[in-house]
Amino acid sequence: MKTLRLVLGDQLTYTISSLDNCDKTHDIVLMCEVMAEATYVKHHKKKIVLLFSAMRHFANELREQGYTVSYTQLDDGDNTGSLFSEVKRTITAHGCNKIVVTEPGEYRVLESMQTWQDELGIATEIRSDNRFLSTPHEFSIWASGRKQLRMEYFYREIRQKHAVLMADGEPIGGQWNYDTDNRKPPDDSLNIPSPYQTNIDDITQQVISLVSDRFDDHFGDIAPFQLAVTREQALHALNQFIENRLFRFGDYQDAMIQGQPWMYHSHLSFYLNCGLLLPMECVQAAEQAYHDGNAPLNSVEGFIRQIIGWREYVRGIYWLTMPDYAAKNFFGAKRKLPSFYWTADTKMNCLSQCITETKKNAYAHHIQRLMVLGNFALLTGIDVSEVNEWFLIVYADAYEWVELPNVSGMILFADGGYLASKPYAAGGSYINKMSNYCKSCHYKVTKKTGESACPFNYLYWHFLAINRDKLNKNHRLTMMYKTYDRMSTEKKAVIEQDSEKFLASLS
């Protein structure tokens, strides 16, 4: 019996469940670069380089370990262009009578795989993804009967289950969450370390040439390319973060400094989400740094919460709610995505900086995504599907299971509060507090209305006003509506006029 073991481009892990009990003498491991997956949205060029290069390196490493690997490169003459057709071609070529694959990270791919057994006429086994700490079934049990699914409570259970930062059944330090300690504004005197960089080898250079040729019309820059493309390199990136950045990650994780896109963040989501790193090895490395006295608790807990709390939680939400979740649009947002999301050609410096860095790096940290790029999309009512597509296109760590709940739930409140307890809307004062962007902006953050005022200032109140019927009962917004109600009729009219004028300019 010969089994086809399919390994997807975001499953680059030696211990992935699809390889469990693999008979190296008979089974075929299939990996393939296909145009359908590279273009179902027009992924950032740097993301395609990362995945194709990492896939090719991983395939070579599997061969060195004795696996028989069938690898289809994008420019192979007999490449059929889709995942299903490559599976079908390989089954025919090698006489396989069973398919084993680890469940994919996107609903559309799983839906397709569930038809393969009937379409191909051979047994197809879709195994659970063993890289995560919670299965979709376990999450559904946790969610059952709860009116609100708050990440904090899920996170506590995961920490207890895996004994992370725990002592005698209690959280180390006496509290579960140190987020209030992690909001220091930027300090221009900070000596921020350089991000991880690796040399470009022949394999990566070949992929760069391929992507430059075949995906020239996709968004983003390839150079400089400095991402890890092997497990060994990804482990170096992890170690570099633990040694050079973790100790200040907590304090400045919400801070934004012009010209410093990487700050003290880990940049490990590139590798976690494609399989080069595993969640618990990152968690354990950070936990060990705390026990060794090399990083404070607020930094370590904050980093760990991102991995075993938020990352696991959004995956649970995704599989619990799909496919209906993708259609959620609580505010009925329908404005077209402004062209400057692709060009960075806007007078709003915060947006220009974040989009420029996204184009260059295929990366922005979570506050840039949430409170600048996402906040603007929320306040201006940009169509949910267009915002989701943009986020999926532009970031090299974006896969639908992690992108969709973050954008629709956290950023756009499109699910009406299923994921977040309130919309993450804010005026210019938040961005001014947490960044130095406003110092170099065409607009004045201290002005609330008028042509020179920061658009975030009046757009914030306009958003609350036009959505009052949907948000009025949200207790977390009570004080803001009381503040709005104390404004004079004239001030409210100016806010509305400035907002409508600005929104019209977006078209």
Stockholm file with secondary structure:
# STOCKHOLM 1.0

chainA/1-507         MKTLRLVLGDQLTYTISSLDNCDKTHDIVLMCEVMAEATYVKHHKKKIVLLFSAMRHFANELREQGYTVSYTQLDDGDNTGSLFSEVKRTITAHGCNKIVVTEPGEYRVLESMQTWQDELGIATEIRSDNRFLSTPHEFSIWASGRKQLRMEYFYREIRQKHAVLMADGEPIGGQWNYDTDNRKPPDDSLNIPSPYQTNIDDITQQVISLVSDRFDDHFGDIAPFQLAVTREQALHALNQFIENRLFRFGDYQDAMIQGQPWMYHSHLSFYLNCGLLLPMECVQAAEQAYHDGNAPLNSVEGFIRQIIGWREYVRGIYWLTMPDYAAKNFFGAKRKLPSFYWTADTKMNCLSQCITETKKNAYAHHIQRLMVLGNFALLTGIDVSEVNEWFLIVYADAYEWVELPNVSGMILFADGGYLASKPYAAGGSYINKMSNYCKSCHYKVTKKTGESACPFNYLYWHFLAINRDKLNKNHRLTMMYKTYDRMSTEKKAVIEQDSEKFLASLS
#=GR chainA/1-507 SS CCEEEECCTTCCCTTCGGGTTCCTTTCEEEEECCHHHHHTTTCCHHHHHHHHHHHHHHHHHHHHTTCCEEEECTTCTTCCSSHHHHHHHHHHHHTCCEEEEECCSSHHHHHHHTTHHHHHSSEEEEECCTTSSSCHHHHHHHHTTCSSCCHHHHHHHHHHHHTCSEETTEETTSCSCCGGGSCCCCCTTCCCCCCCCCCCCHHHHHHHHHHHHHCTTSSSCCCSCCCCCSHHHHHHHHHHHHHHTHHHHTTTTTCBBTTBSSTTCCCCHHHHTTTSSCHHHHHHHHHHHHHTTSSCHHHHHHHHIIIIIIIHHHHHHHHHHTTGGGGCCTTCCCBCCCTHHHHCCCSCHHHHHHHHHHHHHSCCCHHIIIIIIIHHHHHTTBCHHHHHHHHHHHCTTCCHHHHHIIIIIIISCTTSSSSCSSCCCCCHHHHHHHBSGGGGCSSBTTCCSSTTBCHHHHHHHHHHHHTHHHHTTCGGGHHHHHHHHTSCHHHHHHHHHHHHHHHHHTC
#=GC SS_cons         CCEEEECCTTCCCTTCGGGTTCCTTTCEEEEECCHHHHHTTTCCHHHHHHHHHHHHHHHHHHHHTTCCEEEECTTCTTCCSSHHHHHHHHHHHHTCCEEEEECCSSHHHHHHHTTHHHHHSSEEEEECCTTSSSCHHHHHHHHTTCSSCCHHHHHHHHHHHHTCSEETTEETTSCSCCGGGSCCCCCTTCCCCCCCCCCCCHHHHHHHHHHHHHCTTSSSCCCSCCCCCSHHHHHHHHHHHHHHTHHHHTTTTTCBBTTBSSTTCCCCHHHHTTTSSCHHHHHHHHHHHHHTTSSCHHHHHHHHIIIIIIIHHHHHHHHHHTTGGGGCCTTCCCBCCCTHHHHCCCSCHHHHHHHHHHHHHSCCCHHIIIIIIIHHHHHTTBCHHHHHHHHHHHCTTCCHHHHHIIIIIIISCTTSSSSCSSCCCCCHHHHHHHBSGGGGCSSBTTCCSSTTBCHHHHHHHHHHHHTHHHHTTCGGGHHHHHHHHTSCHHHHHHHHHHHHHHHHHTC
//
